[in-house]
Amino acid sequence: MTTPPIGPLPRTPPRAGDMRRFLAVGLDCYLCLLTVGLLARSHAHAATGPQLAGLILGPALAFSFLNQVVLTALIGAGAGKLIMGIRVIGLPDAGRPGLGRLTRRWLHGMARLPLQPCYWLRPLRSGFSGTGEGPRPAGSTPPGRPRADPSADLSGLRQVRRSDLAAYRSACETVYGTAGAGQGQRR
C-alpha cells in the first residue's frame, strides 16, 4: 500500500548535460581500451591476425558488458559515469533500472556503433531531401510522427546528475514522508 502524497509530486530529474555525458563515454572507452590492452599485451606477440582480433574483441565486449550492465545494475552507473557524477535511472519512476533494460540498452548501443558515420551525415542528407522544405529545425519531428521523450533512450532510461537525483529523492521524502514511497525507488 502506498502512502498518499502530502503535496505536489516532484519532477523527474533532468537529463545530464551533453558534455558531461560525452566525457563519461570517453572515460568508459579509455578504461576499456586500457584494460584490454593490458590483458592482451602478454599474448599479442604470438597471435596471428584473427587470433589477435579475438584476443582484443572478446575482452573488450566482456568489459563493456560488465561496466555498462552489471556495474550500472549494482551501483547505478558505470565507471566513467561515476567519475563524471552521473547516475542512470529508469523512467518514469526514477528508480534503478533492472538487468533487462540495461542489457537492451547495451545491445542497442553495440548495434548502433558501426552506424555512427551514417548518423553524423544525417543532417547533411536532410538538407538535400528534394522536398523543397529545406532542413527541419533541430528537435522537430516529421509531420504525423509522435514525439518521444527526448531525454530518454530506447530502453526508457535517462542519465542524470548525481546532485539532481539526490535533490529529487529528498523532495520525494518530503512529499511522501519516506524515501520515495510509491515511486519505486531503490537506493
CNS distance restraints for C-alpha pairs under 8 A (distance, minus, plus):
assign (resid   2 and name CA) (resid 181 and name CA) 6.36 0.50 0.50
assign (resid   2 and name CA) (resid 182 and name CA) 5.03 0.50 0.50
assign (resid   3 and name CA) (resid 176 and name CA) 6.31 0.50 0.50
assign (resid   3 and name CA) (resid 181 and name CA) 6.51 0.50 0.50
assign (resid   3 and name CA) (resid 182 and name CA) 6.67 0.50 0.50
assign (resid   4 and name CA) (resid 176 and name CA) 6.79 0.50 0.50
assign (resid   5 and name CA) (resid   9 and name CA) 7.28 0.50 0.50
assign (resid   5 and name CA) (resid 175 and name CA) 5.48 0.50 0.50
assign (resid   5 and name CA) (resid 176 and name CA) 5.05 0.50 0.50
assign (resid   6 and name CA) (resid 174 and name CA) 7.87 0.50 0.50
assign (resid   6 and name CA) (resid 175 and name CA) 5.01 0.50 0.50
assign (resid   6 and name CA) (resid 176 and name CA) 6.07 0.50 0.50
assign (resid   6 and name CA) (resid 177 and name CA) 7.86 0.50 0.50
assign (resid   7 and name CA) (resid 175 and name CA) 5.45 0.50 0.50
assign (resid   8 and name CA) (resid 175 and name CA) 7.12 0.50 0.50
assign (resid   9 and name CA) (resid 172 and name CA) 7.39 0.50 0.50
assign (resid   9 and name CA) (resid 175 and name CA) 6.76 0.50 0.50
assign (resid  10 and name CA) (resid 168 and name CA) 6.70 0.50 0.50
assign (resid  10 and name CA) (resid 171 and name CA) 6.25 0.50 0.50
assign (resid  10 and name CA) (resid 172 and name CA) 6.64 0.50 0.50
assign (resid  10 and name CA) (resid 175 and name CA) 7.95 0.50 0.50
assign (resid  11 and name CA) (resid 168 and name CA) 7.45 0.50 0.50
assign (resid  12 and name CA) (resid  92 and name CA) 7.52 0.50 0.50
assign (resid  12 and name CA) (resid  93 and name CA) 7.74 0.50 0.50
assign (resid  12 and name CA) (resid  94 and name CA) 6.62 0.50 0.50
assign (resid  12 and name CA) (resid 168 and name CA) 6.92 0.50 0.50
assign (resid  13 and name CA) (resid  94 and name CA) 7.83 0.50 0.50
assign (resid  13 and name CA) (resid 160 and name CA) 6.47 0.50 0.50
assign (resid  13 and name CA) (resid 164 and name CA) 5.74 0.50 0.50
assign (resid  13 and name CA) (resid 165 and name CA) 5.98 0.50 0.50
assign (resid  13 and name CA) (resid 168 and name CA) 6.35 0.50 0.50
assign (resid  14 and name CA) (resid 151 and name CA) 7.70 0.50 0.50
assign (resid  14 and name CA) (resid 160 and name CA) 6.21 0.50 0.50
assign (resid  14 and name CA) (resid 164 and name CA) 7.49 0.50 0.50
assign (resid  15 and name CA) (resid 151 and name CA) 5.83 0.50 0.50
assign (resid  15 and name CA) (resid 158 and name CA) 6.31 0.50 0.50
assign (resid  15 and name CA) (resid 159 and name CA) 5.61 0.50 0.50
assign (resid  15 and name CA) (resid 160 and name CA) 4.78 0.50 0.50
assign (resid  15 and name CA) (resid 161 and name CA) 7.34 0.50 0.50
assign (resid  16 and name CA) (resid  20 and name CA) 6.78 0.50 0.50
assign (resid  16 and name CA) (resid  21 and name CA) 6.67 0.50 0.50
assign (resid  16 and name CA) (resid  86 and name CA) 7.12 0.50 0.50
assign (resid  16 and name CA) (resid 159 and name CA) 5.81 0.50 0.50
assign (resid  16 and name CA) (resid 160 and name CA) 4.48 0.50 0.50
assign (resid  16 and name CA) (resid 161 and name CA) 5.27 0.50 0.50
assign (resid  17 and name CA) (resid  21 and name CA) 6.33 0.50 0.50
assign (resid  18 and name CA) (resid  22 and name CA) 6.01 0.50 0.50
assign (resid  19 and name CA) (resid  23 and name CA) 6.07 0.50 0.50
assign (resid  20 and name CA) (resid  24 and name CA) 6.23 0.50 0.50
assign (resid  20 and name CA) (resid  84 and name CA) 6.44 0.50 0.50
assign (resid  21 and name CA) (resid  25 and name CA) 6.33 0.50 0.50
assign (resid  21 and name CA) (resid  81 and name CA) 7.46 0.50 0.50
assign (resid  21 and name CA) (resid  84 and name CA) 7.86 0.50 0.50
assign (resid  21 and name CA) (resid  86 and name CA) 7.73 0.50 0.50
assign (resid  21 and name CA) (resid 159 and name CA) 7.76 0.50 0.50
assign (resid  22 and name CA) (resid  26 and name CA) 6.18 0.50 0.50
assign (resid  23 and name CA) (resid  27 and name CA) 6.13 0.50 0.50
assign (resid  23 and name CA) (resid  80 and name CA) 7.71 0.50 0.50
assign (resid  23 and name CA) (resid  84 and name CA) 7.42 0.50 0.50
assign (resid  24 and name CA) (resid  28 and name CA) 6.18 0.50 0.50
assign (resid  24 and name CA) (resid  80 and name CA) 4.41 0.50 0.50
assign (resid  24 and name CA) (resid  81 and name CA) 4.96 0.50 0.50
assign (resid  24 and name CA) (resid  83 and name CA) 7.37 0.50 0.50
assign (resid  24 and name CA) (resid  84 and name CA) 5.91 0.50 0.50
assign (resid  25 and name CA) (resid  29 and name CA) 6.20 0.50 0.50
assign (resid  25 and name CA) (resid  80 and name CA) 6.37 0.50 0.50
assign (resid  25 and name CA) (resid  81 and name CA) 7.57 0.50 0.50
assign (resid  26 and name CA) (resid  30 and name CA) 6.10 0.50 0.50
assign (resid  26 and name CA) (resid  80 and name CA) 7.54 0.50 0.50
assign (resid  27 and name CA) (resid  31 and name CA) 6.03 0.50 0.50
assign (resid  27 and name CA) (resid  79 and name CA) 7.80 0.50 0.50
assign (resid  27 and name CA) (resid  80 and name CA) 4.90 0.50 0.50
assign (resid  28 and name CA) (resid  32 and name CA) 6.08 0.50 0.50
assign (resid  28 and name CA) (resid  78 and name CA) 7.65 0.50 0.50
assign (resid  28 and name CA) (resid  79 and name CA) 6.42 0.50 0.50
assign (resid  28 and name CA) (resid  80 and name CA) 4.80 0.50 0.50
assign (resid  28 and name CA) (resid  81 and name CA) 7.89 0.50 0.50
assign (resid  29 and name CA) (resid  33 and name CA) 6.09 0.50 0.50
assign (resid  30 and name CA) (resid  34 and name CA) 5.99 0.50 0.50
assign (resid  31 and name CA) (resid  35 and name CA) 6.05 0.50 0.50
assign (resid  32 and name CA) (resid  36 and name CA) 6.10 0.50 0.50
assign (resid  32 and name CA) (resid  60 and name CA) 6.32 0.50 0.50
assign (resid  32 and name CA) (resid  63 and name CA) 6.38 0.50 0.50
assign (resid  32 and name CA) (resid  64 and name CA) 6.74 0.50 0.50
assign (resid  33 and name CA) (resid  37 and name CA) 5.83 0.50 0.50
assign (resid  33 and name CA) (resid  60 and name CA) 7.16 0.50 0.50
assign (resid  34 and name CA) (resid  38 and name CA) 6.15 0.50 0.50
assign (resid  35 and name CA) (resid  39 and name CA) 6.19 0.50 0.50
assign (resid  36 and name CA) (resid  40 and name CA) 5.93 0.50 0.50
assign (resid  36 and name CA) (resid  56 and name CA) 6.34 0.50 0.50
assign (resid  36 and name CA) (resid  59 and name CA) 6.07 0.50 0.50
assign (resid  36 and name CA) (resid  60 and name CA) 5.94 0.50 0.50
assign (resid  37 and name CA) (resid  41 and name CA) 5.72 0.50 0.50
assign (resid  37 and name CA) (resid  56 and name CA) 7.57 0.50 0.50
assign (resid  38 and name CA) (resid  42 and name CA) 7.73 0.50 0.50
assign (resid  40 and name CA) (resid  44 and name CA) 5.74 0.50 0.50
assign (resid  40 and name CA) (resid  55 and name CA) 6.34 0.50 0.50
assign (resid  40 and name CA) (resid  56 and name CA) 6.52 0.50 0.50
assign (resid  41 and name CA) (resid  45 and name CA) 7.71 0.50 0.50
assign (resid  43 and name CA) (resid  47 and name CA) 6.71 0.50 0.50
assign (resid  44 and name CA) (resid  52 and name CA) 6.31 0.50 0.50
assign (resid  44 and name CA) (resid  55 and name CA) 7.77 0.50 0.50
assign (resid  47 and name CA) (resid  51 and name CA) 5.43 0.50 0.50
assign (resid  47 and name CA) (resid  52 and name CA) 5.37 0.50 0.50
assign (resid  48 and name CA) (resid  52 and name CA) 5.82 0.50 0.50
assign (resid  49 and name CA) (resid  53 and name CA) 6.27 0.50 0.50
assign (resid  50 and name CA) (resid  54 and name CA) 6.29 0.50 0.50
assign (resid  51 and name CA) (resid  55 and name CA) 5.94 0.50 0.50
assign (resid  52 and name CA) (resid  56 and name CA) 6.19 0.50 0.50
assign (resid  53 and name CA) (resid  57 and name CA) 5.80 0.50 0.50
assign (resid  54 and name CA) (resid  58 and name CA) 5.60 0.50 0.50
assign (resid  55 and name CA) (resid  59 and name CA) 6.93 0.50 0.50
assign (resid  56 and name CA) (resid  60 and name CA) 6.15 0.50 0.50
assign (resid  57 and name CA) (resid  61 and name CA) 6.15 0.50 0.50
assign (resid  58 and name CA) (resid  62 and name CA) 6.26 0.50 0.50
assign (resid  59 and name CA) (resid  63 and name CA) 5.88 0.50 0.50
assign (resid  60 and name CA) (resid  64 and name CA) 6.01 0.50 0.50
assign (resid  61 and name CA) (resid  65 and name CA) 6.09 0.50 0.50
assign (resid  62 and name CA) (resid  66 and name CA) 6.18 0.50 0.50
assign (resid  63 and name CA) (resid  67 and name CA) 6.02 0.50 0.50
assign (resid  64 and name CA) (resid  68 and name CA) 5.85 0.50 0.50
assign (resid  65 and name CA) (resid  69 and name CA) 5.42 0.50 0.50
assign (resid  65 and name CA) (resid  70 and name CA) 6.88 0.50 0.50
assign (resid  65 and name CA) (resid 106 and name CA) 7.18 0.50 0.50
assign (resid  66 and name CA) (resid  70 and name CA) 4.86 0.50 0.50
assign (resid  66 and name CA) (resid  71 and name CA) 6.05 0.50 0.50
assign (resid  67 and name CA) (resid  71 and name CA) 5.15 0.50 0.50
assign (resid  67 and name CA) (resid  72 and name CA) 6.87 0.50 0.50
assign (resid  67 and name CA) (resid  78 and name CA) 5.10 0.50 0.50
assign (resid  67 and name CA) (resid  79 and name CA) 6.59 0.50 0.50
assign (resid  68 and name CA) (resid  72 and name CA) 5.82 0.50 0.50
assign (resid  68 and name CA) (resid  77 and name CA) 7.49 0.50 0.50
assign (resid  68 and name CA) (resid  78 and name CA) 5.42 0.50 0.50
assign (resid  68 and name CA) (resid 102 and name CA) 7.44 0.50 0.50
assign (resid  68 and name CA) (resid 106 and name CA) 6.74 0.50 0.50
assign (resid  69 and name CA) (resid  73 and name CA) 6.00 0.50 0.50
assign (resid  69 and name CA) (resid  78 and name CA) 7.82 0.50 0.50
assign (resid  69 and name CA) (resid  99 and name CA) 6.62 0.50 0.50
assign (resid  69 and name CA) (resid 102 and name CA) 5.33 0.50 0.50
assign (resid  69 and name CA) (resid 103 and name CA) 5.98 0.50 0.50
assign (resid  69 and name CA) (resid 106 and name CA) 7.01 0.50 0.50
assign (resid  70 and name CA) (resid  74 and name CA) 6.23 0.50 0.50
assign (resid  70 and name CA) (resid  99 and name CA) 7.34 0.50 0.50
assign (resid  71 and name CA) (resid  75 and name CA) 6.03 0.50 0.50
assign (resid  71 and name CA) (resid  76 and name CA) 7.18 0.50 0.50
assign (resid  71 and name CA) (resid  77 and name CA) 6.44 0.50 0.50
assign (resid  71 and name CA) (resid  78 and name CA) 5.56 0.50 0.50
assign (resid  71 and name CA) (resid  79 and name CA) 7.86 0.50 0.50
assign (resid  72 and name CA) (resid  76 and name CA) 4.42 0.50 0.50
assign (resid  72 and name CA) (resid  77 and name CA) 4.11 0.50 0.50
assign (resid  72 and name CA) (resid  78 and name CA) 5.16 0.50 0.50
assign (resid  72 and name CA) (resid  88 and name CA) 7.23 0.50 0.50
assign (resid  72 and name CA) (resid 102 and name CA) 7.83 0.50 0.50
assign (resid  73 and name CA) (resid  77 and name CA) 7.48 0.50 0.50
assign (resid  73 and name CA) (resid  96 and name CA) 7.02 0.50 0.50
assign (resid  73 and name CA) (resid  97 and name CA) 6.50 0.50 0.50
assign (resid  73 and name CA) (resid  98 and name CA) 6.09 0.50 0.50
assign (resid  73 and name CA) (resid  99 and name CA) 6.19 0.50 0.50
assign (resid  73 and name CA) (resid 102 and name CA) 7.46 0.50 0.50
assign (resid  76 and name CA) (resid  87 and name CA) 5.51 0.50 0.50
assign (resid  76 and name CA) (resid  88 and name CA) 5.61 0.50 0.50
assign (resid  76 and name CA) (resid  89 and name CA) 7.32 0.50 0.50
assign (resid  76 and name CA) (resid  96 and name CA) 6.20 0.50 0.50
assign (resid  76 and name CA) (resid  97 and name CA) 7.94 0.50 0.50
assign (resid  77 and name CA) (resid  81 and name CA) 5.61 0.50 0.50
assign (resid  77 and name CA) (resid  82 and name CA) 5.81 0.50 0.50
assign (resid  77 and name CA) (resid  86 and name CA) 6.87 0.50 0.50
assign (resid  77 and name CA) (resid  87 and name CA) 5.09 0.50 0.50
assign (resid  77 and name CA) (resid  88 and name CA) 5.69 0.50 0.50
assign (resid  78 and name CA) (resid  82 and name CA) 6.09 0.50 0.50
assign (resid  79 and name CA) (resid  83 and name CA) 6.35 0.50 0.50
assign (resid  80 and name CA) (resid  84 and name CA) 6.27 0.50 0.50
assign (resid  81 and name CA) (resid  85 and name CA) 5.96 0.50 0.50
assign (resid  81 and name CA) (resid  86 and name CA) 4.82 0.50 0.50
assign (resid  81 and name CA) (resid  87 and name CA) 6.63 0.50 0.50
assign (resid  82 and name CA) (resid  86 and name CA) 5.84 0.50 0.50
assign (resid  82 and name CA) (resid  87 and name CA) 7.15 0.50 0.50
assign (resid  85 and name CA) (resid 161 and name CA) 5.89 0.50 0.50
assign (resid  85 and name CA) (resid 162 and name CA) 5.39 0.50 0.50
assign (resid  85 and name CA) (resid 163 and name CA) 7.92 0.50 0.50
assign (resid  86 and name CA) (resid 159 and name CA) 6.32 0.50 0.50
assign (resid  86 and name CA) (resid 160 and name CA) 5.50 0.50 0.50
assign (resid  86 and name CA) (resid 161 and name CA) 4.55 0.50 0.50
assign (resid  86 and name CA) (resid 162 and name CA) 5.26 0.50 0.50
assign (resid  87 and name CA) (resid 159 and name CA) 5.66 0.50 0.50
assign (resid  87 and name CA) (resid 160 and name CA) 5.42 0.50 0.50
assign (resid  87 and name CA) (resid 161 and name CA) 6.16 0.50 0.50
assign (resid  87 and name CA) (resid 162 and name CA) 5.72 0.50 0.50
assign (resid  87 and name CA) (resid 165 and name CA) 7.79 0.50 0.50
assign (resid  88 and name CA) (resid  96 and name CA) 7.04 0.50 0.50
assign (resid  88 and name CA) (resid  97 and name CA) 7.51 0.50 0.50
assign (resid  88 and name CA) (resid 157 and name CA) 6.69 0.50 0.50
assign (resid  88 and name CA) (resid 158 and name CA) 5.70 0.50 0.50
assign (resid  88 and name CA) (resid 159 and name CA) 4.57 0.50 0.50
assign (resid  88 and name CA) (resid 160 and name CA) 6.37 0.50 0.50
assign (resid  89 and name CA) (resid  94 and name CA) 5.08 0.50 0.50
assign (resid  89 and name CA) (resid  95 and name CA) 5.47 0.50 0.50
assign (resid  89 and name CA) (resid  96 and name CA) 5.13 0.50 0.50
assign (resid  89 and name CA) (resid  97 and name CA) 5.96 0.50 0.50
assign (resid  89 and name CA) (resid 157 and name CA) 5.63 0.50 0.50
assign (resid  89 and name CA) (resid 158 and name CA) 5.40 0.50 0.50
assign (resid  89 and name CA) (resid 159 and name CA) 6.39 0.50 0.50
assign (resid  89 and name CA) (resid 160 and name CA) 7.32 0.50 0.50
assign (resid  90 and name CA) (resid  94 and name CA) 5.06 0.50 0.50
assign (resid  90 and name CA) (resid  95 and name CA) 5.35 0.50 0.50
assign (resid  90 and name CA) (resid  96 and name CA) 5.88 0.50 0.50
assign (resid  90 and name CA) (resid  97 and name CA) 4.99 0.50 0.50
assign (resid  90 and name CA) (resid 156 and name CA) 6.10 0.50 0.50
assign (resid  90 and name CA) (resid 157 and name CA) 4.52 0.50 0.50
assign (resid  90 and name CA) (resid 158 and name CA) 6.36 0.50 0.50
assign (resid  91 and name CA) (resid  95 and name CA) 7.38 0.50 0.50
assign (resid  91 and name CA) (resid 152 and name CA) 7.68 0.50 0.50
assign (resid  91 and name CA) (resid 156 and name CA) 5.55 0.50 0.50
assign (resid  91 and name CA) (resid 157 and name CA) 5.74 0.50 0.50
assign (resid  91 and name CA) (resid 158 and name CA) 7.00 0.50 0.50
assign (resid  92 and name CA) (resid 156 and name CA) 7.96 0.50 0.50
assign (resid  93 and name CA) (resid 183 and name CA) 5.36 0.50 0.50
assign (resid  93 and name CA) (resid 184 and name CA) 5.94 0.50 0.50
assign (resid  93 and name CA) (resid 185 and name CA) 7.11 0.50 0.50
assign (resid  94 and name CA) (resid 183 and name CA) 7.62 0.50 0.50
assign (resid  94 and name CA) (resid 184 and name CA) 7.64 0.50 0.50
assign (resid  94 and name CA) (resid 185 and name CA) 6.81 0.50 0.50
assign (resid  95 and name CA) (resid 183 and name CA) 7.61 0.50 0.50
assign (resid  95 and name CA) (resid 184 and name CA) 5.81 0.50 0.50
assign (resid  95 and name CA) (resid 185 and name CA) 4.60 0.50 0.50
assign (resid  95 and name CA) (resid 186 and name CA) 5.81 0.50 0.50
assign (resid  96 and name CA) (resid 185 and name CA) 7.16 0.50 0.50
assign (resid  96 and name CA) (resid 186 and name CA) 6.16 0.50 0.50
assign (resid  96 and name CA) (resid 187 and name CA) 7.75 0.50 0.50
assign (resid  97 and name CA) (resid 101 and name CA) 6.43 0.50 0.50
assign (resid  97 and name CA) (resid 102 and name CA) 6.72 0.50 0.50
assign (resid  97 and name CA) (resid 157 and name CA) 7.43 0.50 0.50
assign (resid  98 and name CA) (resid 102 and name CA) 6.34 0.50 0.50
assign (resid  99 and name CA) (resid 103 and name CA) 5.85 0.50 0.50
assign (resid 100 and name CA) (resid 104 and name CA) 6.16 0.50 0.50
assign (resid 101 and name CA) (resid 105 and name CA) 6.16 0.50 0.50
assign (resid 101 and name CA) (resid 155 and name CA) 5.72 0.50 0.50
assign (resid 101 and name CA) (resid 156 and name CA) 7.82 0.50 0.50
assign (resid 101 and name CA) (resid 157 and name CA) 7.94 0.50 0.50
assign (resid 102 and name CA) (resid 106 and name CA) 6.14 0.50 0.50
assign (resid 102 and name CA) (resid 155 and name CA) 7.56 0.50 0.50
assign (resid 103 and name CA) (resid 107 and name CA) 6.10 0.50 0.50
assign (resid 104 and name CA) (resid 108 and name CA) 6.11 0.50 0.50
assign (resid 104 and name CA) (resid 155 and name CA) 6.56 0.50 0.50
assign (resid 105 and name CA) (resid 109 and name CA) 6.24 0.50 0.50
assign (resid 105 and name CA) (resid 153 and name CA) 7.86 0.50 0.50
assign (resid 105 and name CA) (resid 154 and name CA) 7.09 0.50 0.50
assign (resid 105 and name CA) (resid 155 and name CA) 5.71 0.50 0.50
assign (resid 106 and name CA) (resid 110 and name CA) 6.23 0.50 0.50
assign (resid 107 and name CA) (resid 111 and name CA) 6.12 0.50 0.50
assign (resid 108 and name CA) (resid 112 and name CA) 6.05 0.50 0.50
assign (resid 109 and name CA) (resid 113 and name CA) 5.98 0.50 0.50
assign (resid 110 and name CA) (resid 114 and name CA) 7.78 0.50 0.50
assign (resid 111 and name CA) (resid 115 and name CA) 7.83 0.50 0.50
assign (resid 112 and name CA) (resid 116 and name CA) 6.70 0.50 0.50
assign (resid 115 and name CA) (resid 119 and name CA) 6.68 0.50 0.50
assign (resid 116 and name CA) (resid 120 and name CA) 6.29 0.50 0.50
assign (resid 117 and name CA) (resid 121 and name CA) 6.36 0.50 0.50
assign (resid 118 and name CA) (resid 122 and name CA) 6.28 0.50 0.50
assign (resid 121 and name CA) (resid 125 and name CA) 6.52 0.50 0.50
assign (resid 122 and name CA) (resid 126 and name CA) 6.25 0.50 0.50
assign (resid 123 and name CA) (resid 127 and name CA) 6.67 0.50 0.50
assign (resid 123 and name CA) (resid 135 and name CA) 7.73 0.50 0.50
assign (resid 124 and name CA) (resid 128 and name CA) 6.97 0.50 0.50
assign (resid 125 and name CA) (resid 129 and name CA) 6.40 0.50 0.50
assign (resid 126 and name CA) (resid 134 and name CA) 7.37 0.50 0.50
assign (resid 126 and name CA) (resid 135 and name CA) 5.43 0.50 0.50
assign (resid 126 and name CA) (resid 136 and name CA) 7.61 0.50 0.50
assign (resid 127 and name CA) (resid 134 and name CA) 5.24 0.50 0.50
assign (resid 127 and name CA) (resid 135 and name CA) 4.47 0.50 0.50
assign (resid 128 and name CA) (resid 134 and name CA) 7.12 0.50 0.50
assign (resid 128 and name CA) (resid 135 and name CA) 7.77 0.50 0.50
assign (resid 129 and name CA) (resid 134 and name CA) 7.31 0.50 0.50
assign (resid 136 and name CA) (resid 140 and name CA) 6.52 0.50 0.50
assign (resid 141 and name CA) (resid 145 and name CA) 6.51 0.50 0.50
assign (resid 141 and name CA) (resid 146 and name CA) 7.64 0.50 0.50
assign (resid 141 and name CA) (resid 147 and name CA) 6.55 0.50 0.50
assign (resid 151 and name CA) (resid 158 and name CA) 6.35 0.50 0.50
assign (resid 152 and name CA) (resid 156 and name CA) 5.39 0.50 0.50
assign (resid 152 and name CA) (resid 157 and name CA) 5.36 0.50 0.50
assign (resid 152 and name CA) (resid 158 and name CA) 5.00 0.50 0.50
assign (resid 153 and name CA) (resid 157 and name CA) 5.60 0.50 0.50
assign (resid 153 and name CA) (resid 158 and name CA) 6.61 0.50 0.50
assign (resid 160 and name CA) (resid 164 and name CA) 6.81 0.50 0.50
assign (resid 160 and name CA) (resid 165 and name CA) 6.75 0.50 0.50
assign (resid 161 and name CA) (resid 165 and name CA) 6.39 0.50 0.50
assign (resid 162 and name CA) (resid 166 and name CA) 6.24 0.50 0.50
assign (resid 163 and name CA) (resid 167 and name CA) 6.23 0.50 0.50
assign (resid 164 and name CA) (resid 168 and name CA) 6.15 0.50 0.50
assign (resid 165 and name CA) (resid 169 and name CA) 6.17 0.50 0.50
assign (resid 166 and name CA) (resid 170 and name CA) 6.12 0.50 0.50
assign (resid 167 and name CA) (resid 171 and name CA) 6.15 0.50 0.50
assign (resid 168 and name CA) (resid 172 and name CA) 6.21 0.50 0.50
assign (resid 169 and name CA) (resid 173 and name CA) 6.23 0.50 0.50
assign (resid 169 and name CA) (resid 179 and name CA) 6.52 0.50 0.50
assign (resid 169 and name CA) (resid 180 and name CA) 6.35 0.50 0.50
assign (resid 170 and name CA) (resid 174 and name CA) 6.40 0.50 0.50
assign (resid 170 and name CA) (resid 179 and name CA) 7.42 0.50 0.50
assign (resid 171 and name CA) (resid 175 and name CA) 6.18 0.50 0.50
assign (resid 172 and name CA) (resid 176 and name CA) 5.79 0.50 0.50
assign (resid 172 and name CA) (resid 177 and name CA) 7.53 0.50 0.50
assign (resid 172 and name CA) (resid 178 and name CA) 7.26 0.50 0.50
assign (resid 172 and name CA) (resid 179 and name CA) 6.25 0.50 0.50
assign (resid 172 and name CA) (resid 180 and name CA) 4.81 0.50 0.50
assign (resid 172 and name CA) (resid 181 and name CA) 7.68 0.50 0.50
assign (resid 173 and name CA) (resid 177 and name CA) 4.88 0.50 0.50
assign (resid 173 and name CA) (resid 178 and name CA) 4.59 0.50 0.50
assign (resid 173 and name CA) (resid 179 and name CA) 4.67 0.50 0.50
assign (resid 173 and name CA) (resid 180 and name CA) 5.69 0.50 0.50
assign (resid 173 and name CA) (resid 181 and name CA) 7.81 0.50 0.50
assign (resid 174 and name CA) (resid 178 and name CA) 7.33 0.50 0.50
assign (resid 176 and name CA) (resid 180 and name CA) 6.42 0.50 0.50
assign (resid 176 and name CA) (resid 181 and name CA) 6.05 0.50 0.50
assign (resid 177 and name CA) (resid 181 and name CA) 7.79 0.50 0.50
assign (resid 179 and name CA) (resid 185 and name CA) 7.18 0.50 0.50
assign (resid 180 and name CA) (resid 184 and name CA) 6.90 0.50 0.50
assign (resid 180 and name CA) (resid 185 and name CA) 5.50 0.50 0.50
assign (resid 181 and name CA) (resid 185 and name CA) 7.11 0.50 0.50
